[in-house]
Amino acid sequence: MLSNVAILLIGLTLLVKGSDLFVSSASAIAKKLGVSEFIIGLTLVAIGTSIPELASSVAASLSQSSGIVVGNIVGSNIANIALIIGCAAIISVVKTDSEMLKRDGYIMLFASTLFLLFAFDLQLSRAEAVVLVLFYVAYIFFLFEDKSKYETKSHFVEFIGYFVKFKYVESMNHRIREGINDFNSDDKKENKKERGDTSKDLFILAVSGIAVIFGAKYFVEEAIFFAQLFQVPDTFVGVTLVAVGTSLPELMVTISAARKGYGNIAIGNVIGSNITNIFLVLGISAFVFPLEITGLSIMFTIPFMIMISVILLWFINTHWEIRRIEGIALILLYVVFLILLFRSDVAL
């Protein structure tokens, strides 16, 4: 028992310290490479903190445990918005901007809706999985497109056109040849020094990311142990504790970012993680082994995920910030979700 408590505390410590260093190094990289903090939140931070979902979902897919995969992804996305952004907003008012709504927010909502449409036949095939992964590839390269081209247009509509016309293939070839960032400095020594400093930050980012991932792993394992020890129902443990557990990196990184005033990273991390969970994690998991979708997912959990996404976008659009009262509302909605889920007494 004491060893389990010790491992639980060590896991939590790794999460807290690792996430703190993760945010700091990601912010430093953003400044040195000329990439906005929001883009870093949507890509590097989001992918890094989504690794627990990816690892657990792929493992569950290999075991043909579709319910764990779907429950983990949907539960994580709901927790990301309702619990994580809710906590961040209570700690500090989180500033947002129109770009979060016009491009990334709508893409997150589109991803959730597409998931529901694919789920109506009660399965997610490999062909649908490929579509999801291709959407993620297109999304990543679309982030680095020249924003001035879309100033008078809908970013989301442009993204759909970008995907349908396979423009991301051209962007991919260009980025591979030229690199994502151009360093046009006349002073080669200064350029070399800048690259060296960036390499150090990347090393810290990698180490802290590993700490976050392993911290989440051991924390979740011990949390499940204590849940079973105190005879918490399996349904509640599987759908909520595992989902929240794999979302712990997002929780710690987002709270840390909110405390430091990096609102764009806080919101960008959550939106980017939700997009990553559906397009990339769900896509890879379904490609490994086609997933079966339950009626509860179609009738309750996935629609709730879409609803909470709409509420988040509404909050963003009201005052271009997530205020404390809205953070409290999100947490209350998460409590309602848990109550309704617990009363259903049906595992995903």
N, C-alpha and C positions, 0 to 999 in steps of 0.2 A: 504493500500500500504506500509506504513512504517513498519507495523508488518511483512509483507512478506519479506521486505528487511532485517529486524532484524533476522528473522528465517534463511534466506539464509546465512547471515554472521555467525550465531551461528553454523549452520551445517558445514560450511567451516572450522571454528575454531576447531570443534571437529575432523574433518578429519585430519587436519594438526597436531595437538598436539597428537591425538590418534595414528596416524600412526608413529609418531616419537618415542613414548614410545613402540609401538608394535615391531618395528625393534630392539630397544635396548634390550628389554626383550627377544626376540627370539634369538638374538645373544648371550646373557648371558646364556640362557638355553643350547644352542648348545655347548658352551665351558664347562659348568659344567657337562653335561651328556655325554660328549665325542662324541656327534653327530656333523657331519660337518655342517657348516652354509648353504651349498648348500642343504643338505637334509632337514634342517629346512625350507628353502625357498620353497622347493617343496611340503612339507606336511603341517606343522602347519600353516605357513604364507599363503600358497596358499588356503587352505581350509577356513581359517578365512576370507580372503578378498573375497572369492567367495560366502559367505553367502548372500549378497544382490542379486546376480544372482539367487541363489537357492530359496530364499524366494519369489522374484518377479515371477520367472518362475513357481513355484509350484502354486502360487495364480492364475496366468494366466491359468495354466493347469486346475485347478478346475473350472475356468470360461469358459473352452473350447476355450480359445483364443490362438490357436496354433501359429498364426502369431507373437504374442508378445513373446512367448517362444523362437521360432526359431530365430526371429530377435534380441532378447536380447542376446542370446548365441553367435550367429555368429558375431553380431556387437561388442560385448564385446571382443571376441577373436581377431578380426581385430584391435580394438582400443588398446588392450593390447600390440600387437607387434608394429604396425605402430606409434601410438601416444605415448604410455607409454615408450617403449624402446627408441623410437626416442628422447623424452624429456630427459630421463636419460643419453643418450649418448651425448647430447648437453651440459648438465651440467658437466659431467665428463666422460672420456673414460672408458667404462665398460669392465673389463677383463673377459674373458671366459676361458674354458678349454675343452679338448677333450671329457670329460665325458658328457658335455652338448649336444654334437652332437651325440656321439655313442649310448647313451641310451635314455635320456629324450627328446632330440630334435627329434629323429626318432619316438619315441612313440607319441609325439605331432602330427607329420605329419601323422602317422598311424591312430590316433584317428580322425583327420579331414577327411582323405580319407574314413575311415570306415563309418563315418557319411554320406558322399556323396553317398556311395554305398547303404546304408540303405534307403536313401531319394529318390532313383530313382523310387520307386513305389508310390511316392507322399504321403507316410505316414510312421510313426515310430510306430511300434506295441509294445505291452507289452513284447513280446518275445525278440525283438531287444533291448528293454530297459533293460531287465535282463542281456543280454550279455554285454551291456555297463557298467552296475554297477559292474558286475563280473570282467571285465577288470580293473576297478578302484581298486577293492579290491586286485587283483593280483599285480597291479602296486605298491601299497603302501607297500605290504610285500616284493616285489622284491627289493625295495630300501634298505632294511635292510639285504639282502643276502650278503655273503662274497664276496667282489669284486675280491679277488685273484683267485676265480674260473673262472672268465671271462676275465682275463688279455689278453689272446691270442685269445679270441673269440669275436664275435659280441654280444654286450650287447643286442641289439634289438632282434636278432635271439634267444638268450637265454631267453628273456622275453616272446616271443611267445611260446617257448617250455615250459616255466614255467607255462603259462596260460593253454595251451592245456593239459598238463599232470597233472593239478590240484595240482601243488606243493605248491601253496599258502595256500591250506587247511592244509597241514602239517606244514607250517610256522606259520599259524594262531594259531594252537593248541600249538606249541612250544612257541610262544610269549606270549600267555595267561598264560601258566604255569610258564615260566621263567622271563617274562617281557622283554621289548624291550632292556633295558640296564642292564648290570650286574655291580653291585658295589662290587668289590673285594678288600675292604680296610681292613687292619689289625687293623686300629685304628677306633673303633666303634664310638667314640665321634666325630672324624673328619667326618666320614661318615654321622652321624646324622646331624651335622652342615651343611654339603653340601646339604643334602636333604632339610633342613629347608630353606636355601638360595634359592634353586630351587623352593620351594613352594611359596616363596615371589615373585619370577620372574613370576611364572605361574599366580599368582593373578593379577600382573600388566598387564600381557599379556591379561588376560580375560577382565579386566576393559577397557584397551585401545582398545581391539577388539570391545567391545560393543560401545565405543565412535565412532570408525570408522564407524560401521554399522549404528548407529543412525544418525551420521553426514551425511552419504551418503543418508539416507532415506529422511531427511528433506531438504537437498540440492537439491535432485532430484525433490521432490514435488514442491518446490518453483521455480525451474528452469522451470518446465513444466508450472506452473502458469504464469510466465512471458512470456514464449514462446507463450502461447495461448492469453495472453493479447495483445501482439504485432503481433498476427495473423501469426505466423510462420506455414507453412503447416503441417498437422497432420502426413504425411508420414515422413517428415524430423524429427519431434519431436519423433515419436515412434521408428524409427529405429536407429537414431543417438543419440538423447539426452538421451533417457532411457538407451541405451546400454552404452554410455559414462558415464552416471550417476552411473550405477551399477558397472562400472569399476573404479570409483573414489578411492575406497580403494586401488586397485592395483596401481593406479597412484601416490597417496600420499606416500604409503609404498615404492614403487620402487624409486621415486625421493629422498625420505629421505635416503634410503639405498645407492643410488649412491653418494649423498653428503657426506656420512660418509665413503665412500670407500668400502662398502660391495658389491662389484660387483656380487659375487656369489648369494647373496640373491636377488639382483635386477633382474638378469636374471632368477634365479631359481623360483622366485615368479611368473613371467610372464608365463614361460613354465609350471610350476605346475598348475597355475590357468587355463590355456587353456586346459590342460589335464583334470582337475577337471570339468570344464564347460561342456565338451563333455561327458566324461564317467559318471560322478556323477550327475551333475545338469540336463543335458539332459535326462540321464537315469531315474532318479527319476521322472522328469516331465512327461515323456512319459509313465511311469508305472502308475502314478496317472490317466492319461487320454491319450490314444493314440493321437499322434500329426499328423496333416495334414501339408504337405510340399507344398509350392507354387512353380510354375515354375520359378519365379524370384530367389528363393533360390537356385534351382538346376543349373540354367543357369548363375547366376551372383555372388550372395553373398558368397555361400559356395566355389565355385571355387576360388574366390578372397581370401578367408581365406586360402585356400591351397597354393595359389601362394605366399602370403605374408609370410607364414610359411617357404616355400622353400627359399625365399630371406633371411630371418633371419638366417637360417642354413648356407646359403652360406656366409653371413657376418661373422658368428662365425668361419667358417672354414678358412677364408682368413688369418687373423692375430691373431686369438684367442682373439679378442677383438672387441667391437663395437665402432668405431671411430665417431668423431663428424660429419664428412661428410656423414657417413652412417646413422647417426641419422637424419640428415637433409633430406636424401633421403627417409627414412621411413615416415617422416611427410608429405613430398610432395606426396607420394603414398596414404596416408590417405586422403589428400585433393582431389586427383583425384577420390578416391573411393566415397567421399561425393558428388562430382560434378556429377559423373555418376549415383549415386543413386538418387540424386535430379531430374535429367533429366528424369529418368525412370518414375517418378510420379506414382509409383505403390507401395502400401503398402505390406509388407511381410505378 
